[in-house]
Amino acid sequence: MLKIDLFNHIWPLPFYERLKRALGPMVDITRRSEAVPMMTDLDERFRVMDRFGDYQQVLSLASPPLELIKDPKVSAELARIGNDGMQELCVKYPERFPGFIASLPMNDPDAAAAEIRRAVEDLGALGVQIYTNVAGKPLDAPEFRPLFEMMVAFDKPIWLHPARGANFPDYLTETRSLYEIWWTFGWPYETSVALARLVFSKIMQDLPELKVISHHAGGMVSFFEGRVGPGWDQLGARTSSEDYSVLLRELKRRPVDYFQKFYADTATFGSCAALVCALEFFGTDHIVFASDAPFDPEKGPMYIRETIKVIDSLDISDADRRKIYHGNAAKLTGLSVKS
């Protein structure tokens, strides 16, 4: 059965070289990226991919978010180099890479809009990748609304990747997150917060055709279905500083209904329980196959292998399994796939 991995990461070599000049020594998550052979070594990537039969990858850049580079001109340059590099790989190896996801310089919304247009119209990008915050700014800030509107106009999805570093403290009395809590629990939380802001800012209501694919099975949302559902049906009951009951009346549907409009991927690091939870919340029509390769202890194959193992163990029909492996990807992106 064809498997299209919709969320895995790469650094094309021209992008990698320019990124090193922009960042200097790699630290934290970028240091980890640099240490993974598959990130820049195509031969190693192909060796890993060949282990999984009829398996393809839709390419996306790995962290860092380009907006963390302070000079917006450099961010825009990196976006162009990265997107050009991925598009070249897709043209050269179409049987391995049927498409790519464009990255954007979100620290310059006008430049981001221009790169969306260039990437989709000129390069054939399947959609765009954005992060759950823009250098600390929420996605529902007014300057980003036109970018969501553009993606609806192009009928292309947004891939939502978490962004949170050790500079997000776990406690107000501290200045940094310890023990990589910022990643283990912080990234699922960050994803959930971003989705909530898209709901309560009414972006999901105002743009009903918007397609958002949330990484790591949608963060914490499905596990907290009771809080997202009946809990948020009482929005405002726990707040005295603002009257949220007005917002609750302005929403045309229950908050949980908007959350179930999002798509989630299967990148749960091999956790069957997490994927079952996401499947029950989002439904088989809103789950897409993704491995998060090459970020695993084996430098590439483990997450692919374990993700496939979990999907194949699910108590679902073959038709639903096909949806997860490639059918939903085709519907979301317009990819032409073998039957």
Order of alpha helices (4+ residues) and beta strands (2+ residues): beta-alpha-alpha-alpha-beta-alpha-beta-alpha-beta-beta-beta-alpha-beta-alpha-alpha-alpha-beta-alpha-alpha-alpha-beta-alpha-beta-alpha-alpha-alpha
